Amino acid sequence: MTDQTIGTAAETPAETPAVADGAKAASTVFSALTAASRSAVMGVWEVDKALFGYARDAVRGYVDLGRETLRAKSLSDMLDLHAAKAHSRIEATVANTREIVELTREKAQEAYAPIKEVVDAYRPNKAA
């Protein structure tokens, strides 16, 4: 063996392009997972905040209903009041559910975006 052959064989794994590419890929994946995790936690926090806001509004509405019930002049007025409250709560719940579903979808897409970028980088290009 010549000195040149020995020098080539003595390269450390860190100097080879394959190891450098692997390290870069691992770093990219780790960064994407970190960003996705952070985004997911923030998304969950925003959805929870919205849910607690809806719950707070519902509790306030029921407290107000209790006060109005005590002020009702007749049983008929009280029943009408409760029927109207039930109707408005059903409508509010449907609207809130739609908002939560849309917010959850939006936040899930935001959380997945960093991972999607990494995955798309390794997908073969699709012919149009």
N, C-alpha and C positions, 0 to 999 in steps of 0.2 A: 504494500500500500504506500501511496505517496502522501506527502504532507497535505496536499490539496484534498485528497479523499478523506483523510482523517479530519480535516477542518470542516468539511461538509457534513460528515456524520456526527460531528460534535455540536451541531446546532441545537440549541435548547428548544423545547416545545413552544415556548412563548414567542420565539422568533419565526415560527412557521406561519404562513398565511392562513391555513385552515384553523389553527388555534385562535388567531387574531379575529378571524371572521366569526368563529363560534363565540368568543367572548363578547364581540360586538352584538351578535344576535341575542345572547343571553341578557346583556345589558338593556337592549331595546325591549325585549319581552318583559323584563323586570320593571322597567320604567312604565310600560303600557299597563301592566297589572297594578302598579302603584297608583297611577292616574285613574284607572278604572275603579279601583277600590275607594279612592278618595271621592270620586264623583258619585259612586253608589251610596256611600254614607251620607253625603250631602243631599242626595235625592231622597233618601229615606227620611232624613231630617225635615226636608221641605214638605213631603207628603204627610208626615206626622203632625207638623205644625198646622197644615190645612185641616187635618182631621180634628185636632184639638180645637181649632177655631170653630168648626161646625158644631162640635159637642158643646162648646161654651155658649154658642148662639141658641142651641136647642134647650139647654138648661135655663138660660135667661127667659126664653119663650115660655117654658113651663112654669117658671116662677110668676111671670106676668099672667099666665092663664089662671094660676091659683088665686091671684089677687082679683082678677076679673070675675072669677067664679064666686068669690065671697061677696062681690058687689052685685051679682045678678039679682034681678027683682023677682024672677019666677023660675020654676023648674024648666019651663019651655025655653026661656032665655039662656039658661045654663046649658041645656042640651044643644041649642043652636051654636052657642059659643064653642063648645067642645067639638062639635061636628066641623065647624069652620077651622078650628085649630088642627084637627086631624087631617083635613084636606090640605091645608097649607104646609103641614109637616111632610106629608107624602110628596108634594110637589118639590119642596126644598130638598128632601132626601134624594129624589131622582136627579135634580140638578147638581147636588153635591157629589153624587156618585159619578156622574158624567165627568165632572171636573177632576175628581180624584183619578179616574181611569186615564184621562188624557194627560194629567200631570205625571202619573206613574209611567205611562208609555214614553213620554218625553224624557224623563229622567233616566229610564232604562236605556234609551238610545244614546243619551249623552255618556252614560257609564260604559257602554259597549264600544263607543267610537274609538278610543285608543287601541283597544284590542283588535278591532276590525281593521285599522290601518296596518297593524303588524301582519295580520293574517292575509290581507289583500296584497301586501308586498311579496308574499311567498307564493301566491296563486299564479298559475300560468295565465298569460294574457288571453282573453277570449276574442276570437275573431268576430268581427261585426257582420 
